[in-house]
Structures are given as C-alpha cells and as structure tokens.
C-alpha cells in the first residue's frame, strides 16, 4: 500500500470481515460507518441505495447464518479496491451449508478524521448457489 488512503481502505475491509461474523446487528453498526449516507451498492446487477441494501441484507440474515471466510485477493489502488473472498452460509430452515465465492469492486471517498475512508459505490457478484434453486 503506497498511500495513507490505500492503507485506510485495507483496514476498513479487514475490520469489516470481523464484523460480518457477529450477525446482522453488528454488521449494521459497522455498515453505518463504512458507507457514505448516499452510497449505492450494486448486487447481481441491481443498483441499490444504502437503505435498500441494508433491508436486503436484513432479510438475508433472517434466513441464513453468514460467516465470512478468507480473503484470496485484495488490490487497492488510489480510491478503488477489488477483493475476492469466500463466504460460508447456513440455511436456517433446512440446515444446509454451502460455500460462496464473491468478488467486489469498491470506490471509496477519503474523508477527514474521524470519519476516514468510506464507500461511495460498490459492485458485487458471487457464485450465488441461492439463485440456482
């Protein structure tokens, strides 16, 4: 990492993975510090406002236990990053467990402290075994 912003982005992502594993409430608390209030997140080709993204994830967390796995790649250049990682998901209704590989591009804004680096917009896709049902 060649700049303070790039290091701040890396730190945000690593902190975020720890918060995913604490359930929806912990994810939501972290989410409120990660994203700009007017941020957008593009999931499977659909552009969502931050509030729509939070709602979608709330519904997802109701049905599934999610545990973030390991990073395979993280590239940070200026105010952009790309990450590839594994997710472990448990369907609460059936007890079925599966793995999902995800890939994201994320654009950050560099804010003065104490706010720091926050997401302006992100694009995510995964192997998504849920959509093949």
MARFI-231969 format. One line per 5 residues: their letters; for each residue x, y, z of C-alpha. Coordinates in nm, 3 decimals, m for minus. Example, Ala and Ser with C-alpha at 12.3 -4.5 7.8 and 13.67 -1.06 7.14 Angstrom:
2
as) 1.230,m0.450,0.780 ~ 1.367,m0.106,0.714 $
END
This chain:
133
xxxxx) 0.000,0.000,0.000 ~ 0.157,0.321,m0.113 ~ m0.067,0.585,0.046 ~ m0.249,0.654,0.372 ~ m0.584,0.624,0.192 $
xxxxx) m0.493,0.285,0.047 ~ m0.392,0.162,0.394 ~ m0.716,0.302,0.540 ~ m0.919,0.112,0.277 ~ m0.735,m0.211,0.358 $
xxxxx) m0.800,m0.160,0.730 ~ m1.172,m0.092,0.667 ~ m1.210,m0.415,0.473 ~ m1.026,m0.629,0.726 ~ m1.233,m0.479,1.011 $
xxxxx) m1.549,m0.538,0.810 ~ m1.486,m0.908,0.773 ~ m1.460,m0.944,1.151 ~ m1.793,m0.763,1.193 ~ m1.975,m0.981,0.940 $
xxxxx) m1.928,m1.280,1.167 ~ m2.117,m1.115,1.454 ~ m2.464,m1.121,1.294 ~ m2.688,m0.859,1.139 ~ m2.688,m0.604,1.423 $
xxxxx) m2.309,m0.596,1.438 ~ m2.290,m0.583,1.057 ~ m2.541,m0.297,1.051 ~ m2.343,m0.096,1.307 ~ m2.026,m0.139,1.102 $
xxxxx) m2.218,m0.069,0.780 ~ m2.319,0.271,0.915 ~ m1.952,0.365,0.944 ~ m1.834,0.201,0.620 ~ m2.071,0.364,0.370 $
xxxxx) m2.138,0.725,0.281 ~ m2.504,0.805,0.365 ~ m2.581,0.842,m0.008 ~ m2.379,0.535,m0.114 ~ m2.503,0.277,m0.362 $
xxxxx) m2.432,m0.095,m0.381 ~ m2.478,m0.299,m0.698 ~ m2.563,m0.661,m0.622 ~ m2.616,m0.912,m0.905 ~ m2.668,m0.624,m1.145 $
xxxxx) m2.924,m0.431,m0.936 ~ m2.826,m0.083,m0.811 ~ m2.945,m0.032,m0.453 ~ m2.941,0.270,m0.225 ~ m2.774,0.215,0.109 $
xxxxx) m3.114,0.175,0.277 ~ m3.227,m0.079,0.015 ~ m2.901,m0.271,0.062 ~ m2.945,m0.275,0.442 ~ m3.302,m0.401,0.402 $
xxxxx) m3.196,m0.673,0.158 ~ m2.922,m0.788,0.393 ~ m3.163,m0.786,0.689 ~ m3.388,m1.028,0.501 ~ m3.087,m1.241,0.409 $
xxxxx) m2.963,m1.257,0.770 ~ m3.313,m1.368,0.882 ~ m3.288,m1.680,0.663 ~ m2.915,m1.753,0.674 ~ m2.621,m1.755,0.912 $
xxxxx) m2.328,m1.599,0.730 ~ m1.963,m1.641,0.816 ~ m1.702,m1.460,0.615 ~ m1.407,m1.672,0.523 ~ m1.068,m1.577,0.395 $
xxxxx) m0.954,m1.310,0.153 ~ m0.789,m1.456,m0.155 ~ m0.700,m1.125,m0.319 ~ m0.717,m0.761,m0.223 ~ m0.597,m0.495,m0.463 $
xxxxx) m0.608,m0.131,m0.360 ~ m0.514,0.148,m0.599 ~ m0.584,0.510,m0.509 ~ m0.951,0.522,m0.400 ~ m1.052,0.190,m0.561 $
xxxxx) m1.024,m0.168,m0.445 ~ m1.105,m0.516,m0.568 ~ m1.148,m0.812,m0.334 ~ m1.215,m1.182,m0.376 ~ m1.320,m1.391,m0.077 $
xxxxx) m1.510,m1.697,0.044 ~ m1.835,m1.696,0.245 ~ m1.985,m1.984,0.441 ~ m2.365,m1.983,0.459 ~ m2.607,m2.193,0.665 $
xxxxx) m2.973,m2.208,0.563 ~ m3.154,m2.179,0.897 ~ m3.467,m2.358,0.769 ~ m3.301,m2.666,0.620 ~ m2.964,m2.681,0.796 $
xxxxx) m2.793,m2.693,0.456 ~ m2.446,m2.541,0.448 ~ m2.269,m2.415,0.139 ~ m1.976,m2.201,0.030 ~ m1.991,m1.897,m0.191 $
xxxxx) m1.707,m1.718,m0.369 ~ m1.752,m1.342,m0.404 ~ m1.581,m1.067,m0.598 ~ m1.627,m0.693,m0.542 ~ m1.510,m0.362,m0.684 $
xxxxx) m1.547,m0.075,m0.441 ~ m1.497,0.302,m0.482 ~ m1.406,0.495,m0.166 ~ m1.417,0.857,m0.057 ~ m1.137,0.994,0.162 $
xxxxx) m1.295,1.191,0.448 ~ m1.120,1.382,0.722 ~ m1.079,1.200,1.053 ~ m1.255,1.068,1.248 ~ m1.477,0.953,0.956 $
xxxxx) m1.199,0.830,0.728 ~ m1.235,0.621,0.413 ~ m1.595,0.531,0.328 ~ m1.765,0.360,0.035 ~ m1.925,0.573,m0.236 $
xxxxx) m2.033,0.279,m0.451 ~ m1.965,m0.091,m0.477 ~ m2.028,m0.373,m0.725 ~ m2.056,m0.732,m0.604 ~ m2.116,m1.072,m0.754 $
xxxxx) m2.073,m1.427,m0.630 ~ m2.118,m1.789,m0.725 ~ m2.462,m1.746,m0.556 ~ m2.598,m2.101,m0.518 ~ m2.919,m1.945,m0.380 $
xxx) m3.027,m1.819,m0.722 ~ m3.000,m2.162,m0.886 ~ m3.290,m2.311,m0.683 $
END
